């Protein structure tokens, strides 16, 4: 199962962690993994190119940490979150998305 954890404080996105495999289909044919990977890597590229926030990419793990959230980082993260929520709603048995709220 793919695990997505997003940490927010109010409207500010602080971090995202994506790990695991969907196991929806065999390797190379897993549409859930492909969709989540495409969205997540697009999100990482947008953050890197537009606001210079770099992600840590390892085997089966992507971590994004936003030290100084602002309107741009929040908009980029919100778009990615909505896309990932759409997949999680349709394929909830293969993907778990948790948004954790931190108090200010």
N, C-alpha and C positions, 0 to 999 in steps of 0.2 A: 504494500500500500504506500502511496505517496503521502508524505506528511508535509503540510505547509503551515508554518507558524509565522504570524505577522504580529509585531508589537507596535502599539500606538500609544500616544499620550494626547488626549483630546483629538484634534484634527491632524496632528503631526504623526507621520509614519516614522518609526525609529529603526525597525529592522524587519527582515524577512529571512526565513530559513526554509529551504525546500530540500527534502531528502527522500530516498527510497525509490522503489519501482512499483508501478501500478499492478503488474502481473495480469493485465487485462487479456493479453495475447502473448504469443511467443516473441522472443527478442527479435527486433527488426520489423515486427508487424503490430506493435502495441500502439494503437492510436491514442490512448489516454496519455501514455508517456510522451509521445511525440507532441501532443497538444500542449501539455504542461511545459515541456522543454522549450518549445517554440516561444511560448508566452514569456517564460522566465528568462531565456537568453535575450529576447527582444527588450524586456524590461531592464536587464543588466546593461545592454548596449545603449539604450536611451539614457539611463542614469550616467553612464560613463561619458558619452558624447555631449550630452546637453548640460550636465551639472557637475561633471567630474567626480562622481561617486563610484568607486570601484567595488566590484564584488569579489568574493573568494569562491573559486570554483575548484572543487575536488571531485573525486570519484563518488557519485551518488549524493553529492551535497553542494548546495549553492547557498552562500550567506551574503546578505546585503546589510550593511550597517550605515545608517545616516546620522552623522554626528551633528549636523546643523540643518535640520529640516526647514524648508521654506515652501513657498507656493509652488515652485516648479517641481521639487522632489515629491511633494504631496500629490500633485496632479498626476505625475508619472506613476507613482505607486498606487493611486486610487484606480487608474485605468487598468493596471495589471491585476489588482485585487478583484475588480469586477469580472475580468476575463477568467481568472482562476475560480471565482465563486460559481460562474456559469458551468464550468466543467465539473466542479465538486457537486453541484446540484444534480447533474445528469448522471454522474458516475460515482456516487457517494460510497459505494462498496470498494472502490479502487483508489479513492483519494479523500483525505481528511484535511480540512482547512480550519484553522483556529485563529481568531483575532483576539489578542490579549490587550486589554486596556490598562495602562499604567496611570495612576493618579498623578496629578501635577503637584 
